[in-house]
Amino acid sequence: KLGLAKSARVVAIHRAIKQGDIVVVHYVSYLSERKFGSLQRQDIENAALYDVLEAKFGTHIVRADETLQARAARAQDVAILGIAREEPVIAIE
């Protein structure tokens, strides 16, 4: 989906949105390591990812293809969201 060669390395950017002490949204964005590998946590702590990609790397995101699906929580969801395994979640990939 990223238009990269199968051998290309990617970085996964994890971000969470909390409501009080509860994580209600967990975002994972996959980016080309070659182009965005110098992205740092502090770059996106208080800013929108797309704004940072444009300001720091000159990359303007025009569109993103996403798929929405209901599924059972996986191990990573359980750890980040603090829910039971197999609880229903909405995944946007």
LINUR-V393775 format. One record per pair of residues at least 4 apart in sequence whose ideal C-beta (glycine too) atoms are under 8 Angstrom apart, sorted by the first residue. I is the first residue (numbers start at 0). J is the second residue. Records with the same first field share a line. If there is no record, write none. Layout:
I=J, J
//
This chain:
0=64
1=7, 9, 29, 30, 31
3=7, 9, 31
7=31, 32, 33
8=31, 32, 33
9=29, 30, 31, 32
10=29, 30, 31, 32, 35, 36, 38
11=27, 28, 29
12=26, 27, 28, 29, 30, 38, 43, 48
13=25, 26, 27, 79
14=25, 26, 27, 28, 43, 48
15=22, 24, 25, 26, 79
16=22, 23, 24, 26
17=21, 22, 23
18=23
21=81
22=79, 80, 81
25=76, 79, 80
26=48
28=48
30=34, 35, 38, 52
31=35, 36
32=36
34=56, 58
35=52, 56, 58
38=42, 43, 51, 55, 56
40=44
42=46, 51, 55
43=47, 48, 51
46=50, 51
47=51
48=52
49=53, 60
50=54
51=55
52=56, 58, 60
53=57, 58, 59, 60
65=91, 92
66=91, 92
67=89, 90, 91
68=89, 90, 91, 92
69=87, 88, 89, 90
70=87, 88, 90
71=84, 85, 86, 87, 88
72=76, 77, 80, 82, 83, 84, 85, 86, 87, 88
73=77, 84
74=78, 84
75=79
76=80, 82, 88
77=81, 82, 83, 84
80=88
82=86, 88
//
